[in-house]
Amino acid sequence: MMKNLSKKFIAAAVLIVLVFMGSAFFMYSFFKQEIIDQQQQQIKKEIRLFSSESDPLELLTQKNLSDSDQTKLKKFSSSFEVRITLLDKNTTILYDSKSTQKNTITGSRENRPEVRQVLSGKKYGSSLRYSSTLKE
């Protein structure tokens, strides 16, 4: 009788642990997605705010950004603590707020998922990934 009770107790304990682990995994997944969605909405708001102060299309048609445009982009980037990268229609970097004299960020970004999304016609592109450029 004692063995039977011990087996039931162990089975109940294992079941409780499994339910707890399943619930924890579900909550982690739900809240992770919720945070990502909130961040994407915030980024869209910041893009609209930036677009209301500057004409991004005008910036993109310039071969070289003026000092005042670069200052404006840098100020906006630091104020909102965001990285701003402007690409031309060939996905070549025109400006990157993380670029410095010591660490100039150049090249094409056509293979990046967020860039592909925009090139395929979406208004916004986003991707949660490791940045080989920034090592983060």
PyMOL commands that set and color helices and strands:
alter all, ss='L'
color gray80, all
select helices_A, chain A and resi 2-53+56-60+67-80+113-119
alter helices_A, ss='H'
color red, helices_A
select strands_A, chain A and resi 85-87+93-96
alter strands_A, ss='S'
color yellow, strands_A
deselect
rebuild
show_as cartoon
